[in-house]
Amino acid sequence: MKNRIDDAVLLAARALLALLFLGGAVQKSIDPHPAIDLLAQWGLPSFLVWPALVLNGVVGFGLLLGWQVRAMAFGAAVYCAVTSLFHVQPEDPWQMTIFVKNWAIAGGCLALAVAGGGRWALQVPSRPLD
């Protein structure tokens, strides 16, 4: 019974994280300007919004389907950590909330990277890291 519950929880974790990343991809595809504006505030080129969109989409679908979960989750954690830096704006409480949330999401992704995708994944699951 424990394995079924573990697999169900891992599937739920993957789905919830996937929803976040897929939502980011959709948001950037419908209206990339907020992300472009954030990049511009840091002196970065606007074209970087497109690799971010692709990364969000690939990670989102990878996690949802259970494909390369460990790599996807680790990559997502790094992405969240790096993009959190764009939100370090102490004068704006909303941006600081996003900063903290990105680190929390990175933590969840790291936990998933260690746990793996579970039985309900596209690949044969590997055992948790020792």
Helices and strands as residue ranges (DSSP letters): H 2-30, H 33-41, G 46-48, H 49-65, H 69-84, G 85-87, H 93-115
